[in-house]
Amino acid sequence: MSSSDYLKAPRKPCADVNHLPGDNGALPLLGDTIPFLTNYLPMSMEKYRKYGKIFRSHALLQKTVVMVGPEANEILLKDQQKLFSSKKAWDPFLDKLFPNGLMLMDFGDHKLNRRILQAAFKKDVLANYVGTMNPMIAQRLAALPHNREVAFKDEIKALLLDVAAQVFMGVEIGDEAAKINRAFVHAMEASLAIVKLPIPGTTWKKGLDGRKVLEAFIEQHIHRKRAQQSDDFFSQFCHARDEEGNFLSDEAVRDHIIFLLFAAHDTTTSTLCSAVYLLAKNPEWQDKLLEEFDALAHSAPSFDDLGQLPLASYVMQETLRMYPPVPVIPRRTVRETEIFGYRIPANTSIGISPLMTHYLEEWWTEPQRFDPMRFSPERAEHKKHFYQWLPFGGGSHKCIGLNFAEIQVKIVLLHLLKRYRIEARPAYTMPYNPVPISFPTDGLPLRFIPR
Ligand code: HEM
């Protein structure tokens, strides 16, 4: 240390984010909460054009720093200096209902748990899940009401819940599956409750009770699951080991399974709603996918078959670009830092947006247009920057279930298109709300015409 360093006045800690470009929102106290929840993309894009790639905003009762674009995404998600906490950002929304999930862990703790869980997502294990899902999905889709309009969102949500009861918990369809599904739906709904008081009859109380049902189910079956091995996540988590032989305690198995149900369910439901809508609007893509599916060797696709469907992959990638189920990824700074020339204090809420990034004209040709071939090797538009297409996030918290999501979505699309032509009303446009998870607001009325 040179003598002049001793003479420097210590830098005062940065106290707030008021020196950043931005505003406090339209309303006192509420700030921009209402447009955030009802008009997220246009509002955020307007701020981006006005203030640039970093700005402050005020919504959901907190000041947040918003960072926009692939470069910003890389800073937050790569997090080379371990500056950004996922736990501190997600805890306020999830820690009562889904405690100790991977997203609610940071750094060393997170790394250890993630390494153990990874065993349940290896290729050979995923191949077994395919075997379980194929007949269930085919059978359920065969019973889809046809020759009349149906709300596809409700149908697919119910189907995926039954599949989840089997694939995640190892519960056969029946009374117990119905009970587990109900408990889980209540816990999911409570994660969005505004009033968090345990008053009987409220969404929040039903959610807490739902969690108890799930906990009791897992606790009751854990010894049996540890004793035998079966093709469901519950059993896999009971037997999972990392390279050093570390394994999960009973409580950790319980909490990870419940969190997994949460992380998987709405995200895949959302993706399938958006994909089926886009296929209804672009019937030529139904024909292209059907041709690709028909060329497969097996009518019930194997894990390897699913890896050989380039057009279905582009459709899924384009769907996730246009309608990323997780539109915003939040973090909280653990120390003061400097980003794009601005000091950001410790404990600041800071976020990036996959949704905004996916509509930046600087990075995508005609981002409003459904154009799956932009993902083909010839065009590879998404490869200009590694953090330009990020529906699954990135860095150490990148979605652990992305391969599982891909096989599930492809299996549903395959059985659906082999059986039906999908039709929307003339000139129908899906009304949707992208936050907190992208969903059609009208249930997505569609017709499924048997082939
Ligand atoms: C298309 C469907 C899906 C999308 C778009 C999606 C998206 C994401 C995103 C953006 C994150 C990162 C959140 C963050 O960094 O704060 C994430 C994390 C996670 N996802 Fe997914 N997900 C999907 C399906 C699934 C499925 C099917 C599973 C389980 C089978 C799953 C399990 C998880 C888990 C456990 C995490 C936390 C990972 C960690 O913190 O290390 N997801 N997901």
Boltz pocket constraint, residues with backbone or C-beta under 6 A from the ligand:
constraints:
  - pocket:
      binder: B
      contacts: [[A, 86], [A, 102], [A, 103], [A, 104], [A, 105], [A, 114], [A, 259], [A, 260], [A, 263], [A, 264], [A, 265], [A, 267], [A, 268], [A, 271], [A, 324], [A, 325], [A, 326], [A, 329], [A, 330], [A, 390], [A, 391], [A, 392], [A, 393], [A, 394], [A, 396], [A, 397], [A, 398], [A, 399], [A, 400], [A, 401], [A, 402], [A, 404], [A, 405]]
      max_distance: 6.0
